[in-house]
Amino acid sequence: VNHKVAVIGGGPAGLMAAEVIARAGVSVTLFEKMPSPGRKFLMAGRGGLNLTHSEAFENFPARYGKAARWIAPLLEGFSPAALIAWCEALGQPTFIGSSRRVFPKAMKASPLLRAWLRRLEGSGVQFVTRAQWTGWDGEALAFADGSRHKADAVVLALGGASWPKLGSDGGWARLLPDVEIASLRPANCGFEVEWSPIFASRHAGQPLKPVSLAFEDKVVMGEAMIAAKGIEGGAIYAMSALLREAIARDGSALLHVDLRPDAGIERLAERLDAPRGGTSLSNTLRKRAGLSPAAIGLVQEAIHNGETKPLPQLIKSLPLRLTRPFGLERAISTAGGIALSELDAHLMLRRYPGVFAAGEMLDWEAPTGGYLLQGCMATGAAAGHGVVEWLQSHSMVEQ
Ligand SMILES: Cc1cc2nc3c(=O)[nH]c(=O)nc-3n(C[C@H](O)[C@H](O)[C@H](O)COP(=O)(O)OP(=O)(O)OC[C@H]3O[C@@H](n4cnc5c(N)ncnc54)[C@H](O)[C@@H]3O)c2cc1C
């Protein structure tokens, strides 16, 4: 049977779906609105391309929060070990880096993407770029240039809405009007803080490391970065879902920052309680508490804002009022998307038989650490298998 599948969106989720479907001998056309596929994947490569994480598999699903139970079988279908083997089979050996994150040794995405696209083309996947899907025209898929394409099954892998200049802009939400879509919100994002102009001008771009952040009952150790309008960086991203929801609920979130997570409060108190003589506060904080310029600036900013806690307590638990998340355009990923209840176990949209969806456009979120690409590839593979099974059950594939 000569059946045709369309995959729309050339990010990691769509490419993985195309790979699984083509491997089953089905002809696949992949439509991508940008001049070339994988632009966000390439951008992820700028940070070294954290592909997945090497922690124990049983801990993995919990990283996907509310979607943990939903995603667990999909991760079993395409596990972190499978992702590593897949990468290595494309000629890109991997290694386990700091905090047990997994990277390709090349520390970038371009060689991996090149090898992947070559292999996909070799297995017959046809690429149509500058092809922006605009919805349906009767049974056919419609594109912005007026072209139409008929397919026996479709995979939508249109991404989230962060970094829209890389292609995924969330515009697909209006193309699925009868599907429940949780609002697209920034995830793994920074947050606004009302810095004084002097603090912002002196410290924007400076790191805080190591810091320990505490909010409600969550504590995260890592790095943060002062931004002109707030704070960002790995430790903030790891807290971002909780902080974003708290701000939506309460209007703001009070984060507590431990600027010396490696030093006990008694030791700090001993050193800071000795008479200072004529030494300035900033020199004292530098010499006796070992604080970096940005950390000193934060302590001074807090005192300037009326904070009266003794210095050791302030260093160990500096309050920071976060007023809102940075915009989606700067976020690493997107929360929200197609409600999981709209999908069957094979990632087919219940309201659109034969139309599957995968990747960041679905309503799951995860912290950085490789969980995003792992989730995109696992859902892409699952949608690919779903398509093949669906075609088989409709006798469109020889059994
Ligand atoms: C700066 C940055 C760093 C990152 N680093 C990491 C990292 O180290 N590790 C990690 O796990 N994750 C990382 N991520 C996240 C990761 O890149 C994304 O989660 C992943 O790319 C999402 O894959 P996707 O296939 O679902 O969507 P995307 O990669 O966004 O691909 C969707 C594709 O669909 C196309 N498209 C959209 N609408 C249409 C349309 N109407 N018609 C046709 N095509 C369309 C888009 O152009 C795009 O190419 C990073 C993200 C950013 C922004």
The ligand as an SDF file (V2000), in Angstrom:
LIG
                    3D

 53 58  0  0  0  0  0  0  0  0999 V2000
   18.5440   28.6570   24.4580 C   0  0  0  0  0  0  0  0  0  0  0  0
   17.9860   27.2730   24.6050 C   0  0  0  0  0  0  0  0  0  0  0  0
   18.7890   26.2590   25.1190 C   0  0  0  0  0  0  0  0  0  0  0  0
   18.2790   24.9780   25.2890 C   0  0  0  0  0  0  0  0  0  0  0  0
   19.0910   24.0070   25.7730 N   0  0  0  0  0  0  0  0  0  0  0  0
   18.5930   22.7590   25.9860 C   0  0  0  0  0  0  0  0  0  0  0  0
   19.4260   21.7080   26.4750 C   0  0  0  0  0  0  0  0  0  0  0  0
   20.6530   21.8680   26.6270 O   0  0  0  0  0  0  0  0  0  0  0  0
   18.8580   20.5000   26.7480 N   0  0  0  0  0  0  0  0  0  0  0  0
   17.5190   20.2590   26.5360 C   0  0  0  0  0  0  0  0  0  0  0  0
   17.0400   19.1580   26.8360 O   0  0  0  0  0  0  0  0  0  0  0  0
   16.7270   21.2160   26.0030 N   0  0  0  0  0  0  0  0  0  0  0  0
   17.2390   22.4440   25.7220 C   0  0  0  0  0  0  0  0  0  0  0  0
   16.4230   23.4200   25.1920 N   0  0  0  0  0  0  0  0  0  0  0  0
   15.0140   23.0780   24.8690 C   0  0  0  0  0  0  0  0  0  0  0  0
   14.8850   22.2660   23.5790 C   0  0  0  0  0  0  0  0  0  0  0  0
   15.6560   22.8640   22.5660 O   0  0  0  0  0  0  0  0  0  0  0  0
   13.4000   22.2180   23.1650 C   0  0  0  0  0  0  0  0  0  0  0  0
   12.6580   21.6770   24.2340 O   0  0  0  0  0  0  0  0  0  0  0  0
   13.1850   21.3650   21.9170 C   0  0  0  0  0  0  0  0  0  0  0  0
   13.8770   21.9020   20.8090 O   0  0  0  0  0  0  0  0  0  0  0  0
   11.7100   21.2890   21.5660 C   0  0  0  0  0  0  0  0  0  0  0  0
   11.5810   20.3790   20.5150 O   0  0  0  0  0  0  0  0  0  0  0  0
   10.2710   20.3270   19.6150 P   0  0  0  0  0  0  0  0  0  0  0  0
   10.6190   19.4360   18.4560 O   0  0  0  0  0  0  0  0  0  0  0  0
    9.0850   20.0130   20.4080 O   0  0  0  0  0  0  0  0  0  0  0  0
   10.0790   21.8210   19.0900 O   0  0  0  0  0  0  0  0  0  0  0  0
   11.0880   22.8050   18.2940 P   0  0  0  0  0  0  0  0  0  0  0  0
   12.4920   22.3950   18.4510 O   0  0  0  0  0  0  0  0  0  0  0  0
   10.6880   24.1610   18.7040 O   0  0  0  0  0  0  0  0  0  0  0  0
   10.6730   22.5450   16.7820 O   0  0  0  0  0  0  0  0  0  0  0  0
    9.4040   22.8790   16.2790 C   0  0  0  0  0  0  0  0  0  0  0  0
    9.5620   23.1870   14.8140 C   0  0  0  0  0  0  0  0  0  0  0  0
    8.2610   23.4230   14.2640 O   0  0  0  0  0  0  0  0  0  0  0  0
    8.3630   24.4830   13.3100 C   0  0  0  0  0  0  0  0  0  0  0  0
    7.0390   25.0640   13.1630 N   0  0  0  0  0  0  0  0  0  0  0  0
    6.3310   25.7590   14.0850 C   0  0  0  0  0  0  0  0  0  0  0  0
    5.1510   26.1320   13.5700 N   0  0  0  0  0  0  0  0  0  0  0  0
    5.0900   25.6590   12.2940 C   0  0  0  0  0  0  0  0  0  0  0  0
    4.1060   25.7170   11.2550 C   0  0  0  0  0  0  0  0  0  0  0  0
    2.9250   26.3280   11.4210 N   0  0  0  0  0  0  0  0  0  0  0  0
    4.3870   25.1070   10.0740 N   0  0  0  0  0  0  0  0  0  0  0  0
    5.5790   24.4560    9.8820 C   0  0  0  0  0  0  0  0  0  0  0  0
    6.5490   24.3810   10.8390 N   0  0  0  0  0  0  0  0  0  0  0  0
    6.3000   24.9800   12.0270 C   0  0  0  0  0  0  0  0  0  0  0  0
    9.3660   25.4360   13.9330 C   0  0  0  0  0  0  0  0  0  0  0  0
    9.9460   26.2710   12.9800 O   0  0  0  0  0  0  0  0  0  0  0  0
   10.3600   24.4670   14.5740 C   0  0  0  0  0  0  0  0  0  0  0  0
   11.4390   24.1730   13.7160 O   0  0  0  0  0  0  0  0  0  0  0  0
   16.9240   24.7010   24.9590 C   0  0  0  0  0  0  0  0  0  0  0  0
   16.1270   25.7130   24.4290 C   0  0  0  0  0  0  0  0  0  0  0  0
   16.6460   26.9900   24.2360 C   0  0  0  0  0  0  0  0  0  0  0  0
   15.7600   28.0530   23.6680 C   0  0  0  0  0  0  0  0  0  0  0  0
  1  2  1  0
  2  3  1  0
  2 52  2  0
  3  4  2  0
  4  5  1  0
  4 50  1  0
  5  6  2  0
  6  7  1  0
  6 13  1  0
  7  8  2  0
  7  9  1  0
  9 10  1  0
 10 11  2  0
 10 12  1  0
 12 13  2  0
 13 14  1  0
 14 15  1  0
 14 50  1  0
 15 16  1  0
 16 17  1  0
 16 18  1  0
 18 19  1  0
 18 20  1  0
 20 21  1  0
 20 22  1  0
 22 23  1  0
 23 24  1  0
 24 25  2  0
 24 26  1  0
 24 27  1  0
 27 28  1  0
 28 29  2  0
 28 30  1  0
 28 31  1  0
 31 32  1  0
 32 33  1  0
 33 34  1  0
 33 48  1  0
 34 35  1  0
 35 36  1  0
 35 46  1  0
 36 37  1  0
 36 45  1  0
 37 38  2  0
 38 39  1  0
 39 40  1  0
 39 45  2  0
 40 41  1  0
 40 42  2  0
 42 43  1  0
 43 44  2  0
 44 45  1  0
 46 47  1  0
 46 48  1  0
 48 49  1  0
 50 51  2  0
 51 52  1  0
 52 53  1  0
M  END
$$$$
